[in-house]
Amino acid sequence: MSFFKKLKDKFTKQEETVEESQALEHKDESNESNETEESAEAETVEDSSEDNAEAVTAVEESESDEEPSIQSVEETQPELLPEEKKESIADKFKKGLSKTRNNFSSKVNDLVAKYRKVDEDFFEELEEILIGADVGVNTVMELIEELEMEVKRRNIKDTSEMREVISEKLVEIYQGDENEGVQELNVNNDGLSVVLFVGVNGVGKTTTIGKMAHRLKQEGKTVMLAAGDTFRAGAIEQLEVWGERVGVDVIKHSAGSDPAAVVYDAVQAAKARGVDVLLCDTAGRLQNKVNLMNELSKVKKVISREVPDAPHDVMLVLDATTGQNAMSQAKTFSETTDVTGIVLTKLDGTAKGGIVLAIRNELNIPVKYVGLGEKMTDLQTFDPDAFVYGLFADMLEETEEA
C-alpha cells in the first residue's frame, strides 16, 4: 500500500468516527429531552387527579392533537455551532497548515511540473524550497541525501512520483530511529503531576497554559495554575483571566515576588487540595539570560524537593511564526534547562511550518503540542502523520480523484 493511501485511510476512518460520535451525542441529547418532556407531562396529569373527570377530558383532548410536545422538542433541538462541532485531527491540521501547504505544496507542484526527470537540478531546487519552508539547513541536507538514496533504490525516473516519497521521508525524518509516534504530557497517575512552562515573552506561553488546563479538565483531571511569571507586566492578571475561563484555581503573589516562592505555595496548595496536575508559568526575559536561567534552576529545585521526580515535564513554548529565531531559542533553553517537550504556537499563522522538523531533528526534542488556531480547543497533540497529511492534503485529494 502506498504511503499516501495509508495516510488517507487512517484519517478517513478518524473522520467517520467523529461523525458517528456526533450523531450518537445528538441522538442522546434528543432522547434526554424527550424523556424530560414526557416526565413533565406525567407530573401534570398526576397533579390534576383531584378532578378525575376534567383530567380524563384533558388527556383525551391532548391525544387528539398532533403530539405538539414531541414535535417542539425535535424542532427546537439546538444544533451545535460551527465552533462547537467536533473536528477530526486531520481537519484541524488541514486548516491549521493551510498557509504552509499553500506555500510549500504549490512550489513542489511547480517543481514537479517543471522537470520531467529526477536529476541533480531537480534536487537543487527542492533543496531551496525546503530551506525556504524553515526546515533547517542540516535537516534539508539529511533529507535530500535520503531522497537521493530512495530514488536510486526504487529506480524512480518520473518526478510525479516524488511527492509521495517526499512526504514519506518527512515523517521518517521527524520520527528518527526511535519512531515514538505521538507524545503527550508525562502525567504521574499516582499523585500530583507538575509541569513547568518556559519560553521568552510574547510566544503565547500563558495562553498555552490556559488551553492546556482546559484540555486536561476535559480529560477529567483536576488542575491548578501557578503564576510564576512575576516580572512581566500583566502576566499574573492574564493567568487569572484564564483560570476564571477554564474554572481552575490560580496561586499567585504580588508582582515582583520571588517565582520560586509562588511555585512552592502552589505545590503545597495542590497537595492539600488533591489536585492532579499543577501547571507552572515562569518568567521569560531572555535578554537577562543568566538571571533567567538561574531563576528557572531555582524553581526546578523547589519543585523536585517537594515532589519526587518532578517536574514531570518541562515544556518549552515557541512561536512558529519566528522561524529560525525559534530554533535559536530552543538551543538556548535546551543548553541550560532540561527541556522534555515543545509546544509550537501559532503554526496556523506561518507559511514556514517546516520549523517543526528542524527542531525535532537537530535538537532531538519532541514537539508534543501545536497551536492551530485561536479557539480554546485548537491546542492539538502533534501527530507527524497528521502534520504531513495537512501539508499534502491537496495532493491527496488529487490522488483520490485520479
C-alpha positions as CSV (number, residue, x, y, z in Angstrom):
1,M,0.0,0.0,0.0
2,S,1.3,3.5,-0.9
3,F,2.2,6.0,1.8
4,F,-0.5,8.4,0.5
5,K,-3.1,5.6,0.6
6,K,-2.1,4.7,4.2
7,L,-2.5,8.4,5.3
8,K,-5.8,8.7,3.5
9,D,-7.2,5.5,5.0
10,K,-6.0,6.4,8.5
11,F,-7.6,9.9,8.6
12,T,-10.7,9.0,6.7
13,K,-11.5,6.4,9.4
14,Q,-10.9,9.1,12.0
15,E,-13.4,11.5,10.3
16,E,-16.0,8.7,10.1
17,T,-15.5,8.0,13.9
18,V,-16.0,11.7,14.7
19,E,-19.2,11.9,12.6
20,E,-20.6,8.8,14.3
21,S,-19.8,10.2,17.7
22,Q,-21.6,13.5,16.9
23,A,-24.6,11.6,15.6
24,L,-24.8,9.5,18.8
25,E,-24.4,12.6,21.0
26,H,-27.2,14.3,19.1
27,K,-29.4,11.3,19.4
28,D,-28.7,11.0,23.2
29,E,-29.5,14.7,23.7
30,S,-32.8,14.3,21.8
31,N,-33.7,11.2,23.9
32,E,-32.9,13.0,27.1
33,S,-35.1,16.0,26.0
34,N,-38.0,13.7,25.1
35,E,-37.7,11.8,28.4
36,T,-37.8,15.2,30.3
37,E,-40.8,16.3,28.4
38,E,-42.7,13.1,28.9
39,S,-41.8,13.2,32.6
40,A,-43.2,16.7,32.9
41,E,-46.4,15.7,31.1
42,A,-46.8,12.8,33.5
43,E,-46.4,15.1,36.5
44,T,-49.1,17.4,35.1
45,V,-51.6,14.6,34.7
46,E,-50.9,13.4,38.2
47,D,-51.2,16.8,39.8
48,S,-54.6,17.3,38.1
49,S,-56.0,14.0,39.5
50,E,-58.2,15.8,42.1
51,D,-60.8,16.2,39.4
52,N,-60.9,12.9,37.5
53,A,-63.5,13.9,35.0
54,E,-61.6,17.0,33.9
55,A,-58.3,15.1,33.9
56,V,-59.7,12.4,31.6
57,T,-61.2,15.1,29.3
58,A,-57.8,16.9,29.2
59,V,-56.0,13.7,28.3
60,E,-58.4,12.8,25.6
61,E,-58.2,16.3,24.1
62,S,-54.4,16.2,24.2
63,E,-54.4,12.7,22.5
64,S,-56.4,14.1,19.6
65,D,-53.8,16.7,18.9
66,E,-50.7,16.1,16.8
67,E,-48.3,15.5,19.7
68,P,-47.0,19.1,19.9
69,S,-44.6,18.4,22.8
70,I,-42.6,15.9,20.8
71,Q,-42.6,17.9,17.7
72,S,-41.5,21.0,19.6
73,V,-38.6,19.2,21.1
74,E,-37.4,18.0,17.7
75,E,-37.9,21.4,16.1
76,T,-36.2,23.4,18.8
77,Q,-33.3,21.0,19.4
78,P,-30.3,23.3,19.1
79,E,-27.6,22.3,16.6
80,L,-24.0,22.7,17.6
81,L,-22.5,25.9,16.4
82,P,-19.6,25.5,13.9
83,E,-17.0,26.3,16.6
84,E,-18.6,23.8,19.0
85,K,-18.7,20.9,16.5
86,K,-16.0,18.3,16.9
87,E,-13.4,18.2,14.2
88,S,-11.1,15.3,13.3
89,I,-7.4,15.6,13.8
90,A,-7.0,15.6,10.1
91,D,-9.4,18.5,9.6
92,K,-7.6,20.6,12.3
93,F,-4.2,20.0,10.8
94,K,-5.5,20.6,7.3
95,K,-7.0,24.0,8.3
96,G,-4.1,25.0,10.6
97,L,-1.5,24.2,8.0
98,S,-3.2,26.0,5.1
99,K,-0.6,28.7,4.8
100,T,2.3,26.3,4.9
101,R,0.5,24.0,2.5
102,N,-0.3,26.8,0.0
103,N,3.4,27.9,0.1
104,F,5.1,24.5,0.2
105,S,2.8,22.3,-1.8
106,S,2.4,24.8,-4.7
107,K,6.1,25.1,-5.0
108,V,6.6,21.3,-5.0
109,N,3.8,21.0,-7.7
110,D,5.5,23.7,-9.8
111,L,8.8,21.8,-9.4
112,V,7.3,18.5,-10.5
113,A,5.7,20.2,-13.5
114,K,8.9,21.9,-14.4
115,Y,11.1,18.8,-14.5
116,R,10.3,15.6,-16.3
117,K,13.0,13.5,-14.8
118,V,14.6,13.4,-11.3
119,D,18.1,14.8,-11.7
120,E,20.6,17.0,-9.9
121,D,18.8,20.2,-10.9
122,F,15.6,18.9,-9.5
123,F,17.2,18.2,-6.1
124,E,18.8,21.6,-6.0
125,E,15.5,23.4,-6.5
126,L,13.8,21.1,-4.0
127,E,16.6,21.9,-1.5
128,E,15.8,25.7,-1.9
129,I,12.1,25.0,-1.4
130,L,12.7,23.1,1.9
131,I,15.1,25.7,3.2
132,G,12.5,28.4,2.4
133,A,10.0,26.5,4.5
134,D,12.3,26.7,7.5
135,V,13.1,23.0,7.6
136,G,16.6,24.0,8.5
137,V,19.9,23.5,6.5
138,N,21.1,20.5,8.4
139,T,17.8,18.7,8.2
140,V,17.4,19.6,4.5
141,M,20.9,18.1,3.7
142,E,19.9,14.9,5.5
143,L,16.5,14.8,3.8
144,I,18.0,15.4,0.3
145,E,20.5,12.6,0.9
146,E,17.8,10.2,2.0
147,L,15.7,11.1,-1.1
148,E,18.6,10.6,-3.5
149,M,19.2,7.1,-2.0
150,E,15.4,6.3,-2.2
151,V,15.3,7.4,-5.8
152,K,18.1,5.0,-6.7
153,R,16.6,2.2,-4.6
154,R,13.2,2.4,-6.3
155,N,14.6,3.4,-9.6
156,I,12.3,6.4,-9.8
157,K,12.5,8.4,-13.1
158,D,9.3,10.4,-13.2
159,T,9.2,13.5,-11.0
160,S,5.4,13.0,-10.3
161,E,6.4,10.0,-8.0
162,M,8.5,12.3,-5.8
163,R,5.5,13.9,-4.0
164,E,4.8,10.7,-2.1
165,V,8.4,9.9,-1.5
166,I,9.0,13.4,0.0
167,S,6.0,13.1,2.3
168,E,7.1,9.6,3.5
169,K,10.7,10.9,4.2
170,L,9.4,13.9,6.1
171,V,7.6,11.6,8.6
172,E,10.7,9.4,8.9
173,I,13.0,12.4,9.4
174,Y,10.7,13.6,12.3
175,Q,10.4,10.2,14.0
176,G,14.0,9.1,13.5
177,D,15.1,5.7,14.6
178,E,13.0,5.7,17.8
179,N,9.7,6.0,16.0
180,E,8.0,7.1,19.2
181,G,4.9,8.4,17.4
182,V,2.5,10.8,19.2
183,Q,3.7,12.1,22.6
184,E,1.8,14.0,25.2
185,L,2.4,15.3,28.7
186,N,4.2,13.0,31.2
187,V,1.5,12.6,33.8
188,N,2.0,10.9,37.2
189,N,-1.0,8.7,37.7
190,D,-0.2,8.0,41.3
191,G,-0.2,11.6,42.6
192,L,0.5,15.2,41.8
193,S,2.0,16.0,38.3
194,V,3.9,19.2,38.0
195,V,4.6,20.7,34.5
196,L,6.9,23.7,34.1
197,F,6.3,26.0,31.1
198,V,9.3,28.0,29.9
199,G,9.9,30.4,27.0
200,V,10.6,34.0,26.1
201,N,7.9,36.7,26.4
202,G,5.4,37.0,23.6
203,V,5.4,33.4,22.4
204,G,2.0,32.6,23.8
205,K,3.1,30.8,27.0
206,T,0.3,32.0,29.3
207,T,-2.3,31.3,26.7
208,T,-0.9,27.8,26.1
209,I,-1.1,27.1,29.9
210,G,-4.8,28.2,29.8
211,K,-5.6,26.0,26.8
212,M,-3.7,23.1,28.4
213,A,-5.7,23.5,31.6
214,H,-8.9,23.3,29.6
215,R,-7.6,20.2,27.7
216,L,-6.7,18.4,31.0
217,K,-10.1,19.3,32.6
218,Q,-11.8,17.8,29.5
219,E,-9.9,14.6,30.2
220,G,-11.4,14.6,33.8
221,K,-8.3,15.8,35.7
222,T,-8.3,18.5,38.4
223,V,-5.9,21.3,37.5
224,M,-4.2,24.3,39.3
225,L,-2.2,27.1,37.9
226,A,0.9,28.8,39.4
227,A,1.5,32.4,38.4
228,G,5.3,32.2,38.4
229,D,5.9,35.0,35.9
230,T,6.0,37.7,38.5
231,F,8.1,40.1,36.4
232,R,6.2,40.7,33.1
233,A,3.5,43.4,33.5
234,G,0.0,41.9,33.4
235,A,1.2,38.3,33.4
236,I,-0.4,37.4,36.7
237,E,-3.7,39.1,35.7
238,Q,-3.7,37.3,32.3
239,L,-3.3,33.9,34.0
240,E,-6.1,34.8,36.4
241,V,-8.4,35.5,33.5
242,W,-7.6,32.1,32.0
243,G,-8.2,30.5,35.4
244,E,-11.7,32.0,35.5
245,R,-12.4,31.0,31.9
246,V,-11.4,27.4,32.5
247,G,-12.6,27.1,36.0
248,V,-9.4,26.3,37.9
249,D,-7.6,27.9,40.9
250,V,-4.7,30.2,40.4
251,I,-2.0,30.6,43.1
252,K,-0.3,34.0,42.9
253,H,1.8,36.5,44.8
254,S,2.2,40.2,44.2
255,A,4.1,41.5,41.1
256,G,7.9,41.3,41.6
257,S,7.7,38.4,44.1
258,D,10.1,35.5,44.1
259,P,8.9,33.0,41.5
260,A,10.2,30.1,43.5
261,A,8.1,31.2,46.5
262,V,5.0,31.3,44.3
263,V,5.7,27.8,42.9
264,Y,6.4,26.5,46.5
265,D,3.0,27.8,47.7
266,A,1.3,26.4,44.6
267,V,2.8,22.9,45.2
268,Q,1.6,22.9,48.8
269,A,-1.9,24.1,47.8
270,A,-2.1,21.4,45.1
271,K,-1.1,18.7,47.6
272,A,-3.6,19.9,50.2
273,R,-6.5,20.0,47.7
274,G,-5.6,16.7,46.0
275,V,-5.0,18.3,42.6
276,D,-4.0,16.0,39.7
277,V,-1.9,18.5,37.6
278,L,-0.1,21.7,38.5
279,L,0.8,23.9,35.5
280,C,3.5,26.5,36.4
281,D,4.1,29.7,34.4
282,T,7.6,31.2,34.5
283,A,9.4,34.4,33.5
284,G,10.7,34.8,30.0
285,R,13.3,37.6,29.9
286,L,15.9,36.2,27.5
287,Q,17.9,39.4,27.5
288,N,18.9,38.7,31.1
289,K,19.8,35.1,30.1
290,V,22.0,34.3,33.1
291,N,19.5,35.6,35.7
292,L,16.6,34.0,33.9
293,M,18.2,30.6,33.8
294,N,19.2,30.9,37.5
295,E,15.6,31.6,38.3
296,L,14.4,28.6,36.4
297,S,17.0,26.4,38.1
298,K,15.8,27.6,41.5
299,V,12.2,26.9,40.6
300,K,13.1,23.4,39.5
301,K,14.9,22.7,42.7
302,V,11.9,23.8,44.8
303,I,9.6,21.6,42.8
304,S,11.9,18.5,42.9
305,R,12.4,18.9,46.7
306,E,8.6,19.0,47.3
307,V,7.5,16.4,44.7
308,P,9.9,13.5,43.9
309,D,10.6,13.0,40.2
310,A,9.1,16.5,39.5
311,P,8.8,18.4,37.3
312,H,7.4,15.6,35.2
313,D,7.7,17.8,32.1
314,V,9.5,21.0,31.2
315,M,7.6,22.4,28.2
316,L,9.4,25.0,26.0
317,V,6.8,27.2,24.3
318,L,8.0,28.6,20.9
319,D,6.3,30.9,18.3
320,A,6.3,29.2,14.9
321,T,6.0,32.5,13.1
322,T,9.5,33.5,14.2
323,G,11.1,30.7,12.2
324,Q,14.8,30.2,12.8
325,N,14.6,32.6,15.7
326,A,12.5,29.9,17.5
327,M,15.3,27.4,16.7
328,S,17.8,29.7,18.4
329,Q,15.6,30.0,21.5
330,A,15.2,26.2,21.6
331,K,19.0,25.8,21.5
332,T,19.5,28.4,24.3
333,F,16.9,26.8,26.6
334,S,18.0,23.3,25.9
335,E,21.6,24.1,26.8
336,T,20.6,25.4,30.3
337,T,17.4,23.7,31.1
338,D,16.3,20.0,30.8
339,V,13.6,20.6,28.2
340,T,11.5,17.5,27.7
341,G,9.0,18.7,25.1
342,I,8.0,21.6,22.9
343,V,4.7,23.5,22.3
344,L,4.8,25.2,18.9
345,T,2.2,28.0,19.0
346,K,0.7,30.0,16.0
347,L,1.5,27.2,13.5
348,D,-1.6,28.3,11.7
349,G,-0.1,31.8,11.2
350,T,3.0,30.9,9.3
351,A,3.8,29.7,5.8
352,K,7.0,28.1,7.1
353,G,5.8,25.1,9.2
354,G,8.9,23.2,8.4
355,I,10.4,24.5,11.7
356,V,8.7,21.5,13.3
357,L,11.1,19.1,11.5
358,A,14.2,21.3,12.2
359,I,13.6,21.4,15.9
360,R,12.9,17.7,16.3
361,N,15.7,16.6,14.0
362,E,18.5,18.9,15.1
363,L,17.7,19.2,18.9
364,N,16.1,15.8,19.4
365,I,13.3,17.3,21.4
366,P,9.8,16.1,20.6
367,V,7.2,18.6,19.6
368,K,4.3,17.5,21.8
369,Y,1.7,20.1,21.0
370,V,1.0,22.7,18.3
371,G,-1.3,25.7,18.2
372,L,-3.6,25.5,15.2
373,G,-6.0,28.4,15.9
374,E,-7.4,30.9,18.4
375,K,-10.1,28.7,19.9
376,M,-9.6,27.0,23.3
377,T,-9.7,23.6,21.6
378,D,-7.1,24.5,19.0
379,L,-4.1,23.3,21.1
380,Q,-3.5,19.9,19.5
381,T,-1.3,16.9,20.2
382,F,1.3,16.9,17.5
383,D,0.9,13.9,15.2
384,P,3.7,13.5,12.5
385,D,1.3,11.7,10.1
386,A,-1.4,14.4,10.6
387,F,1.2,17.1,10.0
388,V,2.2,15.5,6.7
389,Y,-1.5,14.9,5.8
390,G,-2.2,18.6,6.4
391,L,0.9,19.5,4.4
392,F,-0.1,17.4,1.4
393,A,-3.9,17.4,1.7
394,D,-4.5,18.9,-1.7
395,M,-2.2,16.3,-3.4
396,L,-4.0,13.6,-1.5
397,E,-7.4,14.8,-2.8
398,E,-6.0,15.0,-6.3
399,T,-4.7,11.4,-6.0
400,E,-8.2,10.3,-4.8
401,E,-9.9,12.0,-7.8
402,A,-7.5,10.4,-10.2
